[in-house]
Amino acid sequence: MNRPAQNARGFASAEALVGAALGLVTVLAALSLASGLARVADRQIARDDRALGARWALERMAADVVAAGRGVDAGAGPDEALELLEPWAVGLRGDLDGDEPDEARDPETRLDPAGGFIATGNDEVVVWLRRTRGRARIARFDADLDSADRVTLPDGRLLARRDGVVETVDAGPAAAEDDPRIGVLYRVHFVDDARRFGTGRFRVVQPVLSGVVSFRVTGLDAAGNDVGACGGADDAAARTCRGAVRALRVELGMDVRGRVERYRMTIPFRRQEATR
């Protein structure tokens, strides 16, 4: 006589179990979806962060490229706006802080009291390169960086008059452009205070961007062709090669959670060199 009631209770229990199971499946599906959306959002945030950093680094480099040659006497000695060009490093020189009011007061007039033009030239050299934990080559270039004939500025700095004597300058280790290891992009700045020449304080190494898996620089001529690796030597072939450059194409490869995202910029190289 109680069997129908027992069956009803059994059906109710089964329905409750099925309902709970369906509810659990729904919750798990929702959690999986939410987790997937969170991962997508996390990857997008990481990608956006890398993109922002890469674009900032490229803009920072572009500012140096645009200023290259400013205040440089193209007709005097070994001075060049482009001192080094390799696929894995680029060296630029000019009055790179000329846009800063305190630094824009022409120190050249103190170097030549007679009022003629003489460029400080190499006191404003920067080299862009990447470093990893792997094997590296040394970025070197030839430039006139020092002399015994020095002038004291009001702020106490010593600037060296250019004497035309070339020194071989070491910008430090640099990774190959195709080295797949994650590294850091650096801006190596050679300060203008001649008292620091030959010391560790003369070369200031500034980290700019981490997570960089590749850094490639290509010099382009007026027709947009790759001029190749010009190096940093102060000889006729290298100077002719660097002198043909009218634009620099820069590529950064960034690590985004195990994937490589690439960012590129082509920067006109206008050469603001002055002549006597």
N, C-alpha and C positions, 0 to 999 in steps of 0.2 A: 504494500500500500504506500510506502514511502519512497519507492524507487523513482517516480517522476521528479519528486522534490530533490532527491539526491542527484539525478541527472541534471536538473536545472542548475544546482549548485556547481556541478562539475563543469557544465558549459560556461557558467559565469567565471569560474576560476581560469579556464582555458582562454576565454576572451580577455581576461585581465592580463594573463601572461603574454598573449599575442599583442595586446595593446601596449604593454610595457616594452616588449621587444621592438615593436614598430617605433615607439617613442624613443627608445635607445638608439635605433638606427638613424632616426631623424636628428637626434642630438649629435651623434657621431658625424653624420654628413654635414651638419651645420658647422661643427668644430673643424672638420677637414677643410670645408670651404673657407672658413675664417682663417685657418692656418695658411691655406694656399694664398689667399688674398694678402695676408700679412707678409708672406715670403715675397710675393710680387711687389708689394709696396716697399719692402726692405731693399730689394734689388734696385727698384727705381730710385729710391733715396740715395743708395750707394752710387748708382750711375750718375745721378744729378750732381752729387758731391764731387765725383771725379771730373765730370764735365766742367763744372765751375772752376775747379782747381786748374785744369788743363788750359782753359781759356784765359784765366788770370795769368798763368805763367807765359803763355804765348803773347799776351798783350804786354807783359813786362819786358819780354825779349824784344818785341817790336819797338818799344820805346828806345831801347839801346840801338837798334838798327837804324831807326829814323835819325838819331842824334849822331851816328857814326860820321866822322870827318869834320864835325863842327869844331872850328878853331884850329884845325890842323893845316899846316903849311905843306901843301902837296909838292912844292918844288924844293923842299929842303931835306936832304939826307934820306934816311930810310923810313921816315914816318909814313904810315898808311892808315886809311880809315878801316880797312879790313886786314888784320894782321895774321889771321889764321883761318883756314877753311879746310875742314875734314868732314867726312860724312858723320862723324861722331863728336865734333866740337867746332865751335866758331868763336873767333876772337875779334872784338870790335874796339875802336879807339876814337875818342873825340872828347869834347867838352861836355861830358854826359850830365853834369849837374848845372848846366848853363841856365836852366829854367828856374833855378832856385835863387831868389833875390840876393841872399847873402853870399852865394858862390859865383854869381854872374858878374861881379865886379872884376873886370878884366885883369887878371894877374899878369898877362902878357906885357902890359905897360911897365910893370916893375922889372920884368926881365930885360927890357930894352929901354933904358932911361931916355934914349935919344928920340923915342916916339915911333920907331919903326915897328914892323910886325915881326914877332917871333912867337911861335906856338909853344906852349908847354907840352903839347902832343901826348906823349906816352903816359903822362901822369894819370890819365883817365882811360885805363884799359880794362875791359871785362871779357872773360871767356866763359861761355856756356857749355856745359858738359854734363854727362850722367856718370854716376858711380854705382857699382854693385859689389858684392863680395867675391865675384869671380876675378879671373885674371884681367889685367888692364894694361893699356899702353899709356905712356906719358904724353900729355899735351904740351908741346913746346913751340915757341915762335921766336923769331929774331926781331929785336926792336932796340931803339936808343932810349934807355930808361934812366940813365944816370950820368953824372959828370962831376968833376971836382969844382966846377964853377956853379955856385949856388947862390940863390937870392932868398933873403928872409922876408916873409910876409908879415903884416901887422899882427896876425894871430899866432905867430911863432913858427908856422910851418916853413920848411925849407923846400924850395922848388929848384930843380936842377936845370940850368940852361942846357939845351941840346948841343952836343958836341959832334954828332954824326957817328959816334962810335957805337957799333951794334953789340948788344948783349943778348945771349941766349936765355930766354925766360922760361921757367918751368911753371906751368899752371897746375901741375899735379896729375894724378891718375884719372883716366877716363875709360869707361866701358865701351866696347864695340857697339855699333848701331844695332846689330842683330843679336846681341847678348840677351837671352830670354829671361835672365834672372831679374827679379824685382829690385829696383834701385831707387836712387834719389837724384833729382835734377838739381844742379848747383850753378850758382853765378859766382865766379871767381873774380874778385875785384882787386886790382893793383892800386894801392892808395897813392896819393900825390905827394906825401911827405917824404922827401929824399932821405931823411934820417933813418927811415925804416928799410931802405934798400939793402938787400942781402940778408934780412932777418925774417923770422917767421911772421912778424907783424906787417910786412910789406904786402903779403898775399892774404887777403881776407876771403875765406871760403864761406859762402852764404847758401844754406839749403833753401831751396825754393818750393819743391814739390816732391812728395813721396809717392810710392806706388807706381813708379814709371818703369815699364818693361821694355821700352825702346825709345830712342831719341835719334832722329835722323835729320841732317841738314844738307840741303842741295843748293848749290849756287847756280843761278840761271843767267844766261847772257841776254842780250837785247832781243834775240829771236825766241827766247824761252827754252833754249837748249841747256842741258846739264854741262857745266864747265869741268866737272870732275873734281878730284881731290887736289887742291892747290898746295896744301901744307902751310907751313909758317916760315919757310926759309926766306932770307933776304937775298935772292938771286933773280936774274932776269926772267927765267921761266916761271918761277912762282909768282913774281910780281905781275907779270903779264896775265897769268891765269886769274889772279885775284882782281886785277884791274878790269877784267871783262865782265865781272859780276854786276848785274843790274837788278837782281831780286834774290831773296833767300826764301826757299820753301822749307818749312819746318814741320816735322811730324812727331807727335807724341803718342806712344802707345801706353794706355793706362790699364792696370789690373782692376777689374770690377768683379770681385768674388769669383776669381778663377777664369774669367773671360777677359779678352783684350778688346778694349774700345780705343779707336784711333781718332785723333784730332789733328787737323792740318791748318796751316796758315801760310800764305804767300805774302811776303813783305817786300815792298819796293825798296831798293837800295839806291838812294839818290846821290850820295857822296857830297857832303857839304864842304869839301876842302876849299881852303882859301889859297890863293897864289899871290906872290909878291907883286 
